[in-house]
Amino acid sequence: MQTNRPYTYRVPESLTNQVMVGMRVIVPFGRGKREVQGFVVDTNPEQPFDGDLKDIIALMDLEPVLNPEMIALSRWLAKTTYSFWISCLYAMLPNLLKAKTHRLVRLTDDVAEAEQLNLFDGQDSLDLADVQNDPDIMHELVKLRRAGKIRIEYQVEDRARAKMVVAIQPSLQFEDYEELLAAVPKNAKAQKRLLVYLQQQTGQTIPLKLAQQQTGLSPATFTLGEKRGWLKKVKLEQYRTPMTKSLERDQQVTLNTDQQVAVDALNQAIKTDQSPVFLLKGVTGSGKTEVYLRAIETALASHQTALMLVPEISLTPQMVGRVRARFGKNVAILHSALSNGERYDEWRRIQMGLVDVVVGTRSAIFAPLKKIGLIILDEEHEVSYKQEDAPRYQAREVAKWRAKYHHATVLLGSATPSLESYARAKTGNYHLLTLPHRVNQQPLPPIQIVDMRQEPRQGGESNFSQILLARLNDRLQKGEQSILLLNRRGFSSFMMCRDCGFVLKCPNCDISLTLHLSSHSMKCHYCGHEEAIPRFCPNCHSQEIRYYGTGTEKVQAELNKLLPAARIIRMDVDTTRRKGMHEKLLQQFGNHQADILLGTQMIAKGLDFPQVTLVGVLNADTGLDLPDFRASERTFDLLSQVSGRAGRADKNGEVIIQTYNPDNYVLQLAQKNDYDAFFATEMRIRQQAQYPPYFYTVRLMASDPQEVVAAKLIQAVSERLKTSQLATDTVMLGPTPRPIARTQNRYYYQIVLKYRHDPTLITTLTQLAHETQAKGNLRFMIDPDPQYFM
């Protein structure tokens, strides 16, 4: 990982005409000649090497795992994110191709008996590692691969592999089965049924389970047929798919005037050879998804493919349902909650051209689609489109790069676009499309702000104002549904001793531990540390321990007391940890198996439930005053998005926002649903403070288990920057400790740079990225366009 340039190797005669760009190979590296995995990025280097070259030892693949587009994209990504080139290459591949793998070559078609005997030792598969150093065998395997008679399967420690099921193949010809049918006793009805079925399936391979369902015959009958030579059992690969629900084709709706204008503009762009960027600004419930689907239809009709990104896993089930209902099984899904096997199989379906539409979260931007005609980013303002670990890419920028490569159209959609995107649309860099009205002709739900400082205190503290509690009761009586947002999980935010003031903190991070009653533990939300709930103060041994703050667990417990008849579903990281829980909980709520959906920000966007008529925000202040210039924008976005969940069908909606800062401009403008006024206000603040979109930002960060080591490195970086003749309007903030200075037993120091156009800075940062490499536990990171400063 410490090398960031390509190395030149000689292709041995035995591999002539077999090595291709995008393949993985095994090469000797370093003085010890240890064998490592490498990627072939070029086969005709511009500058030939005069010295002695080492030979490539072996091929790891019989066909490229990275196409030319991905190689070119990885170069650009490494340069713009100050990342190691090889980390960019790995970011594009499923885990199965990154980890230690066993590579099996499996026969998929009949081959000459001599070939099967010599190459496969009479078996139907072989381990590529056993033969990769034999050039004659590898040459024969490459020929078989090109003829489509073998395939490569990658297995990780025997856990992740291609899923194989038992299948049957008829062994005889049509006329042979006629003779057998005449000879079978009349009372052998099961055998007759099997023979008729096999006669109809001549030349087919059918999964055994499917054959049993179609015939109603028992496994024993098929075993008898195998013994008598009527059929043979074989192994058949079955793709693991995360989408198991049956499909119901949806009905196209009639577009309103605003939608039709947007669709017409997109259709015209998709059919051209340009790569325009559109920003679709549509209020919640305005029918943005239908515009997406119509644009995808146009791309597919033009024999192109489409890629659609959503910001959260929680949004994926509903969006995938809509897309699959329109386009059938021609859809693949990619996100981090899939198993390694599922993700690998979906990636292979895309690579082999078996699907034309991909829906996924951030990393799906690297899906190996060919002939892309349309790339969509739904909720484009979401910070989850920015990768926080190396390579620190912004999916929106990768989408624009891929669009230029394919001459494709980019569509960014949001009710509350990021300030950067809206500013670009205002200046004409993006094409602005607007959907100002809801498709159901209903107005946006009225928003009421409740000042929690004025709430009566009889009966102790409560998370619910009297008006919100009354509205929840009212919805219960009417059989309607409610959504409650609290962007903080757990039961209580921190534990404090009333006698000595001690706060229980994480031993690894500068953060207090959160009480989780469901697991009877105190947890750190940064590093995952967990410990038992103390009975005495660890500092003074007092029993006067109290728990302060609130989270979704505590709110659920309070709701159970206040509204015992209410059925509640809680959605947060704790309840959705298990695979498939996002989809399961949302399906339950959609089927009206619950009256109230309580959750963190994962429930705030994209969800469409016609029975929801009330949205309550329990504490609008949680993210408002963080030391981050985007705190106001995030709060406005969150409030606008969650407010849009109410009144999406024929019933009027209502929103109640509880706060201790009712006069804050963010809340006032969110109450009016006035994005344009918020944009104007926030842009003035950003201009005065010299923040995006008026300036670019980049964060440099040093970290080490020893605070002094991290501080020394960031100070050295600071001195280097001061002598680099940066542009006069480039601003350097720091070096300072990060707001949360220690996480996971590492200390962090940072510098934030703000600049407009500074080629000197970009050159200096590139040099720093190459020179300031990790040594021991010391780490140095460069984060362009950081989304968080905590």
WOZITA-V701401 format. One record per pair of residues at least 24 apart in sequence whose C-alpha atoms are under 8 Angstrom apart, sorted by the first residue. I is the first residue (numbers start at 0). J is the second residue. If there is no record, write none. Layout:
i=I j=J
i=I j=J
//
This chain:
i=0 j=83
i=0 j=85
i=0 j=86
i=1 j=83
i=1 j=772
i=1 j=773
i=2 j=83
i=3 j=83
i=3 j=84
i=3 j=85
i=3 j=769
i=4 j=84
i=5 j=40
i=7 j=48
i=7 j=52
i=8 j=52
i=8 j=53
i=8 j=54
i=8 j=55
i=9 j=52
i=9 j=53
i=9 j=54
i=9 j=55
i=10 j=54
i=10 j=55
i=11 j=54
i=11 j=55
i=13 j=134
i=13 j=135
i=13 j=138
i=14 j=134
i=14 j=138
i=17 j=138
i=17 j=141
i=18 j=42
i=18 j=58
i=19 j=62
i=19 j=63
i=20 j=63
i=20 j=65
i=20 j=66
i=20 j=67
i=21 j=63
i=21 j=64
i=21 j=65
i=21 j=66
i=21 j=67
i=21 j=70
i=22 j=58
i=22 j=59
i=22 j=60
i=22 j=61
i=22 j=62
i=22 j=63
i=22 j=64
i=22 j=65
i=23 j=58
i=23 j=59
i=23 j=60
i=23 j=63
i=23 j=64
i=24 j=55
i=24 j=56
i=24 j=57
i=24 j=58
i=24 j=59
i=24 j=60
i=25 j=55
i=25 j=56
i=25 j=57
i=25 j=58
i=25 j=59
i=26 j=54
i=26 j=55
i=26 j=56
i=26 j=57
i=27 j=53
i=27 j=54
i=27 j=55
i=27 j=56
i=40 j=70
i=56 j=132
i=57 j=131
i=57 j=132
i=58 j=131
i=59 j=102
i=59 j=127
i=59 j=131
i=60 j=151
i=61 j=140
i=61 j=141
i=61 j=144
i=61 j=151
i=64 j=92
i=66 j=367
i=68 j=404
i=69 j=365
i=69 j=367
i=72 j=400
i=72 j=401
i=76 j=390
i=76 j=392
i=77 j=390
i=78 j=765
i=80 j=390
i=80 j=391
i=80 j=392
i=80 j=781
i=80 j=782
i=80 j=783
i=81 j=390
i=81 j=764
i=81 j=765
i=81 j=768
i=81 j=781
i=81 j=782
i=82 j=389
i=82 j=390
i=82 j=391
i=82 j=768
i=83 j=390
i=86 j=389
i=86 j=390
i=87 j=390
i=90 j=362
i=90 j=390
i=91 j=362
i=91 j=365
i=91 j=366
i=93 j=339
i=93 j=342
i=93 j=343
i=93 j=346
i=94 j=339
i=94 j=343
i=95 j=153
i=95 j=154
i=95 j=155
i=95 j=159
i=95 j=339
i=95 j=340
i=95 j=343
i=96 j=153
i=98 j=155
i=99 j=155
i=99 j=156
i=100 j=153
i=100 j=154
i=100 j=155
i=100 j=156
i=101 j=126
i=101 j=127
i=101 j=128
i=101 j=153
i=101 j=154
i=101 j=155
i=101 j=156
i=101 j=157
i=102 j=126
i=102 j=127
i=102 j=128
i=102 j=151
i=102 j=152
i=102 j=153
i=102 j=154
i=103 j=127
i=103 j=151
i=103 j=152
i=103 j=153
i=103 j=154
i=104 j=149
i=104 j=150
i=104 j=151
i=104 j=152
i=105 j=149
i=105 j=150
i=105 j=151
i=105 j=152
i=106 j=148
i=106 j=149
i=106 j=150
i=107 j=147
i=107 j=148
i=107 j=149
i=107 j=150
i=108 j=147
i=108 j=148
i=108 j=149
i=109 j=148
i=110 j=148
i=159 j=339
i=159 j=340
i=160 j=340
i=161 j=236
i=161 j=237
i=161 j=238
i=161 j=340
i=161 j=344
i=162 j=236
i=162 j=237
i=162 j=238
i=162 j=239
i=163 j=234
i=163 j=235
i=163 j=236
i=163 j=237
i=164 j=206
i=164 j=207
i=164 j=234
i=164 j=235
i=164 j=236
i=164 j=237
i=165 j=206
i=165 j=207
i=165 j=232
i=165 j=233
i=165 j=234
i=165 j=235
i=166 j=204
i=166 j=205
i=166 j=206
i=166 j=207
i=166 j=208
i=166 j=232
i=166 j=233
i=166 j=234
i=166 j=235
i=167 j=204
i=167 j=205
i=167 j=206
i=167 j=207
i=167 j=230
i=167 j=231
i=167 j=232
i=167 j=233
i=168 j=201
i=168 j=202
i=168 j=203
i=168 j=204
i=168 j=205
i=168 j=230
i=168 j=231
i=168 j=232
i=168 j=233
i=169 j=197
i=169 j=198
i=169 j=200
i=169 j=201
i=169 j=202
i=169 j=203
i=169 j=204
i=169 j=229
i=169 j=230
i=169 j=231
i=170 j=201
i=170 j=228
i=170 j=229
i=170 j=230
i=170 j=231
i=171 j=201
i=171 j=229
i=171 j=230
i=172 j=198
i=172 j=201
i=173 j=198
i=173 j=201
i=189 j=216
i=189 j=220
i=190 j=220
i=190 j=224
i=193 j=220
i=193 j=221
i=193 j=224
i=194 j=229
i=197 j=229
i=197 j=230
i=206 j=235
i=238 j=341
i=238 j=344
i=238 j=345
i=239 j=340
i=239 j=341
i=239 j=344
i=239 j=345
i=240 j=341
i=240 j=344
i=240 j=345
i=241 j=332
i=241 j=337
i=241 j=341
i=246 j=323
i=246 j=324
i=246 j=327
i=247 j=324
i=248 j=324
i=248 j=325
i=248 j=327
i=249 j=321
i=249 j=324
i=249 j=325
i=255 j=438
i=257 j=433
i=257 j=434
i=257 j=435
i=258 j=286
i=258 j=287
i=258 j=290
i=258 j=434
i=261 j=290
i=261 j=432
i=261 j=433
i=262 j=290
i=262 j=293
i=262 j=294
i=265 j=294
i=265 j=408
i=266 j=294
i=266 j=297
i=268 j=408
i=269 j=297
i=269 j=298
i=269 j=372
i=269 j=373
i=269 j=407
i=269 j=408
i=270 j=298
i=270 j=301
i=272 j=406
i=272 j=407
i=273 j=403
i=273 j=406
i=273 j=407
i=273 j=408
i=274 j=402
i=274 j=403
i=274 j=405
i=274 j=406
i=274 j=407
i=274 j=408
i=274 j=409
i=275 j=407
i=275 j=408
i=275 j=409
i=275 j=429
i=275 j=430
i=276 j=399
i=276 j=408
i=276 j=409
i=276 j=410
i=276 j=411
i=276 j=428
i=276 j=429
i=276 j=430
i=277 j=408
i=277 j=409
i=277 j=410
i=277 j=411
i=277 j=429
i=277 j=430
i=277 j=431
i=277 j=432
i=278 j=410
i=278 j=411
i=278 j=412
i=278 j=413
i=278 j=420
i=278 j=421
i=278 j=424
i=278 j=429
i=278 j=430
i=278 j=431
i=278 j=432
i=279 j=410
i=279 j=411
i=279 j=412
i=279 j=413
i=279 j=431
i=279 j=432
i=279 j=433
i=279 j=434
i=280 j=412
i=280 j=413
i=280 j=414
i=280 j=415
i=280 j=416
i=280 j=431
i=280 j=432
i=280 j=433
i=280 j=434
i=280 j=435
i=281 j=412
i=281 j=413
i=281 j=414
i=281 j=433
i=281 j=434
i=281 j=435
i=281 j=436
i=282 j=413
i=282 j=414
i=282 j=415
i=282 j=434
i=282 j=435
i=282 j=436
i=282 j=437
i=282 j=643
i=283 j=414
i=283 j=437
i=283 j=640
i=283 j=643
i=283 j=644
i=284 j=437
i=284 j=438
i=284 j=439
i=284 j=643
i=284 j=647
i=285 j=434
i=285 j=435
i=285 j=436
i=285 j=437
i=285 j=438
i=286 j=434
i=286 j=437
i=286 j=438
i=287 j=412
i=287 j=434
i=291 j=375
i=292 j=322
i=292 j=325
i=294 j=373
i=295 j=373
i=298 j=372
i=298 j=373
i=299 j=355
i=303 j=355
i=303 j=369
i=303 j=370
i=303 j=371
i=303 j=372
i=304 j=355
i=304 j=356
i=304 j=368
i=304 j=369
i=304 j=370
i=304 j=371
i=304 j=372
i=304 j=373
i=305 j=355
i=305 j=356
i=305 j=357
i=305 j=371
i=305 j=372
i=305 j=373
i=305 j=374
i=305 j=375
i=306 j=356
i=306 j=357
i=306 j=358
i=306 j=364
i=306 j=371
i=306 j=373
i=306 j=374
i=306 j=375
i=307 j=356
i=307 j=357
i=307 j=358
i=307 j=359
i=307 j=374
i=307 j=375
i=307 j=376
i=307 j=377
i=308 j=358
i=308 j=359
i=308 j=360
i=308 j=361
i=308 j=363
i=308 j=364
i=308 j=374
i=308 j=375
i=308 j=376
i=308 j=377
i=309 j=358
i=309 j=359
i=309 j=360
i=309 j=361
i=309 j=376
i=309 j=377
i=309 j=378
i=310 j=360
i=310 j=361
i=310 j=377
i=310 j=378
i=310 j=379
i=310 j=381
i=310 j=383
i=310 j=384
i=311 j=360
i=311 j=383
i=311 j=601
i=312 j=336
i=312 j=360
i=312 j=581
i=313 j=581
i=313 j=582
i=313 j=601
i=313 j=602
i=314 j=601
i=314 j=604
i=314 j=605
i=314 j=606
i=315 j=358
i=315 j=359
i=315 j=360
i=316 j=581
i=316 j=582
i=317 j=582
i=317 j=606
i=319 j=358
i=328 j=354
i=329 j=353
i=329 j=354
i=329 j=355
i=329 j=356
i=330 j=354
i=330 j=355
i=330 j=356
i=330 j=357
i=330 j=358
i=331 j=356
i=331 j=357
i=331 j=358
i=332 j=357
i=332 j=358
i=332 j=359
i=333 j=357
i=333 j=358
i=333 j=359
i=333 j=360
i=333 j=362
i=333 j=363
i=334 j=359
i=334 j=360
i=334 j=361
i=334 j=362
i=334 j=363
i=335 j=360
i=336 j=578
i=337 j=578
i=360 j=384
i=361 j=385
i=361 j=386
i=361 j=394
i=362 j=394
i=364 j=394
i=364 j=397
i=364 j=398
i=370 j=405
i=371 j=402
i=371 j=405
i=371 j=406
i=371 j=407
i=372 j=402
i=372 j=405
i=372 j=406
i=372 j=407
i=372 j=408
i=373 j=402
i=373 j=407
i=373 j=408
i=373 j=409
i=373 j=410
i=374 j=398
i=374 j=402
i=374 j=407
i=374 j=408
i=374 j=409
i=374 j=410
i=375 j=409
i=375 j=410
i=375 j=411
i=375 j=412
i=376 j=409
i=376 j=410
i=376 j=411
i=376 j=412
i=377 j=411
i=377 j=412
i=377 j=413
i=378 j=411
i=378 j=412
i=378 j=413
i=378 j=414
i=378 j=415
i=378 j=416
i=379 j=411
i=379 j=412
i=379 j=413
i=379 j=416
i=379 j=417
i=380 j=413
i=380 j=415
i=380 j=416
i=380 j=417
i=381 j=417
i=382 j=786
i=385 j=786
i=391 j=782
i=391 j=783
i=414 j=639
i=414 j=640
i=415 j=636
i=415 j=639
i=415 j=640
i=415 j=674
i=418 j=678
i=418 j=682
i=418 j=692
i=419 j=691
i=419 j=692
i=422 j=692
i=439 j=647
i=439 j=648
i=439 j=649
i=441 j=646
i=441 j=647
i=441 j=649
i=441 j=651
i=443 j=643
i=443 j=646
i=443 j=652
i=444 j=642
i=444 j=643
i=444 j=645
i=444 j=646
i=444 j=651
i=444 j=652
i=444 j=653
i=444 j=654
i=445 j=652
i=445 j=653
i=445 j=654
i=445 j=670
i=446 j=642
i=446 j=653
i=446 j=654
i=446 j=655
i=446 j=656
i=446 j=670
i=446 j=671
i=447 j=654
i=447 j=655
i=447 j=656
i=447 j=670
i=448 j=655
i=448 j=656
i=448 j=657
i=448 j=658
i=448 j=661
i=448 j=666
i=448 j=670
i=449 j=655
i=449 j=656
i=449 j=657
i=449 j=658
i=449 j=661
i=450 j=657
i=450 j=658
i=450 j=659
i=450 j=660
i=450 j=661
i=451 j=657
i=451 j=658
i=451 j=659
i=452 j=659
i=462 j=554
i=462 j=617
i=463 j=617
i=464 j=657
i=467 j=615
i=467 j=655
i=470 j=613
i=471 j=613
i=472 j=562
i=474 j=612
i=474 j=613
i=475 j=565
i=475 j=594
i=478 j=594
i=479 j=594
i=479 j=610
i=479 j=611
i=479 j=612
i=480 j=591
i=480 j=593
i=480 j=594
i=480 j=595
i=480 j=610
i=480 j=611
i=480 j=612
i=480 j=613
i=481 j=594
i=481 j=595
i=481 j=596
i=481 j=611
i=481 j=612
i=481 j=613
i=481 j=614
i=481 j=615
i=482 j=595
i=482 j=596
i=482 j=597
i=482 j=611
i=482 j=613
i=482 j=614
i=482 j=615
i=482 j=644
i=483 j=595
i=483 j=596
i=483 j=597
i=483 j=598
i=483 j=614
i=483 j=615
i=483 j=616
i=483 j=617
i=484 j=597
i=484 j=598
i=484 j=599
i=484 j=600
i=484 j=602
i=484 j=603
i=484 j=614
i=484 j=615
i=484 j=616
i=484 j=617
i=484 j=641
i=485 j=550
i=485 j=551
i=485 j=597
i=485 j=598
i=485 j=599
i=485 j=600
i=485 j=616
i=485 j=617
i=485 j=618
i=486 j=550
i=486 j=551
i=486 j=598
i=486 j=599
i=486 j=600
i=486 j=621
i=487 j=549
i=487 j=550
i=487 j=551
i=487 j=599
i=487 j=621
i=488 j=550
i=488 j=551
i=488 j=552
i=488 j=571
i=488 j=572
i=488 j=573
i=488 j=599
i=489 j=513
i=489 j=514
i=489 j=515
i=489 j=516
i=489 j=549
i=489 j=550
i=489 j=551
i=489 j=552
i=489 j=553
i=490 j=514
i=490 j=515
i=490 j=516
i=490 j=549
i=490 j=550
i=490 j=551
i=490 j=552
i=490 j=553
i=490 j=554
i=491 j=515
i=491 j=546
i=491 j=547
i=491 j=548
i=491 j=549
i=491 j=550
i=491 j=553
i=492 j=546
i=492 j=547
i=492 j=548
i=492 j=549
i=492 j=550
i=493 j=546
i=493 j=547
i=493 j=548
i=494 j=544
i=494 j=545
i=494 j=546
i=494 j=547
i=495 j=544
i=495 j=545
i=495 j=546
i=495 j=547
i=496 j=536
i=496 j=541
i=496 j=542
i=496 j=543
i=496 j=544
i=496 j=545
i=497 j=543
i=497 j=544
i=497 j=545
i=498 j=541
i=498 j=543
i=499 j=538
i=499 j=539
i=501 j=536
i=501 j=538
i=506 j=744
i=507 j=741
i=507 j=742
i=507 j=743
i=507 j=744
i=507 j=745
i=508 j=741
i=508 j=742
i=508 j=743
i=508 j=744
i=508 j=745
i=509 j=739
i=509 j=740
i=509 j=741
i=509 j=742
i=510 j=739
i=514 j=546
i=515 j=552
i=516 j=552
i=517 j=552
i=525 j=742
i=525 j=743
i=526 j=742
i=526 j=743
i=551 j=597
i=551 j=598
i=551 j=599
i=555 j=597
i=565 j=593
i=565 j=594
i=565 j=595
i=566 j=592
i=566 j=593
i=566 j=594
i=566 j=595
i=567 j=593
i=567 j=594
i=567 j=595
i=567 j=596
i=567 j=597
i=568 j=593
i=568 j=595
i=568 j=596
i=568 j=597
i=569 j=596
i=569 j=597
i=569 j=598
i=570 j=596
i=570 j=597
i=570 j=598
i=570 j=599
i=570 j=601
i=570 j=602
i=571 j=598
i=571 j=599
i=571 j=601
i=600 j=637
i=602 j=641
i=603 j=637
i=603 j=640
i=603 j=641
i=603 j=642
i=603 j=644
i=604 j=637
i=604 j=640
i=604 j=641
i=604 j=643
i=604 j=644
i=605 j=640
i=605 j=644
i=606 j=644
i=607 j=644
i=607 j=647
i=608 j=644
i=608 j=647
i=609 j=646
i=609 j=647
i=609 j=648
i=609 j=649
i=609 j=650
i=610 j=646
i=610 j=648
i=610 j=650
i=611 j=644
i=611 j=645
i=611 j=646
i=611 j=647
i=611 j=652
i=612 j=645
i=612 j=646
i=612 j=647
i=612 j=650
i=612 j=651
i=612 j=652
i=612 j=653
i=613 j=645
i=613 j=646
i=613 j=652
i=613 j=653
i=613 j=654
i=613 j=655
i=614 j=641
i=614 j=642
i=614 j=644
i=614 j=645
i=614 j=652
i=614 j=653
i=614 j=654
i=614 j=655
i=615 j=654
i=615 j=655
i=615 j=656
i=615 j=657
i=616 j=654
i=616 j=655
i=616 j=656
i=616 j=657
i=617 j=656
i=617 j=657
i=617 j=658
i=618 j=656
i=618 j=657
i=618 j=658
i=619 j=656
i=619 j=657
i=619 j=658
i=620 j=658
i=620 j=659
i=620 j=660
i=626 j=738
i=626 j=788
i=626 j=789
i=627 j=787
i=627 j=788
i=627 j=789
i=628 j=690
i=629 j=786
i=631 j=665
i=632 j=681
i=634 j=665
i=635 j=665
i=635 j=666
i=635 j=669
i=638 j=669
i=639 j=669
i=639 j=672
i=689 j=753
i=690 j=753
i=693 j=755
i=694 j=753
i=694 j=754
i=694 j=755
i=695 j=753
i=695 j=754
i=695 j=755
i=695 j=784
i=696 j=751
i=696 j=752
i=696 j=753
i=696 j=754
i=696 j=783
i=696 j=784
i=696 j=785
i=697 j=751
i=697 j=752
i=697 j=753
i=697 j=781
i=697 j=782
i=697 j=783
i=697 j=784
i=697 j=785
i=698 j=749
i=698 j=750
i=698 j=751
i=698 j=752
i=698 j=781
i=698 j=782
i=698 j=783
i=698 j=784
i=698 j=785
i=699 j=749
i=699 j=750
i=699 j=751
i=699 j=779
i=699 j=780
i=699 j=781
i=699 j=782
i=700 j=747
i=700 j=748
i=700 j=749
i=700 j=750
i=700 j=779
i=700 j=780
i=700 j=781
i=701 j=747
i=701 j=748
i=701 j=749
i=701 j=777
i=701 j=778
i=701 j=779
i=701 j=780
i=702 j=745
i=702 j=746
i=702 j=747
i=702 j=748
i=702 j=777
i=702 j=778
i=702 j=779
i=703 j=745
i=703 j=746
i=703 j=747
i=703 j=776
i=703 j=777
i=703 j=778
i=704 j=744
i=704 j=745
i=704 j=746
i=704 j=776
i=704 j=777
i=705 j=745
i=705 j=746
i=706 j=745
i=706 j=746
i=706 j=747
i=708 j=777
i=709 j=746
i=709 j=747
i=709 j=748
i=709 j=777
i=710 j=748
i=713 j=748
i=713 j=749
i=713 j=750
i=717 j=750
i=720 j=763
i=723 j=759
i=723 j=760
i=723 j=763
i=724 j=759
i=725 j=757
i=725 j=759
i=725 j=760
i=726 j=754
i=726 j=756
i=726 j=757
i=726 j=759
i=726 j=760
i=728 j=754
i=728 j=755
i=729 j=753
i=729 j=754
i=729 j=755
i=729 j=757
i=730 j=754
i=737 j=788
i=737 j=789
i=738 j=788
i=738 j=789
i=739 j=789
//
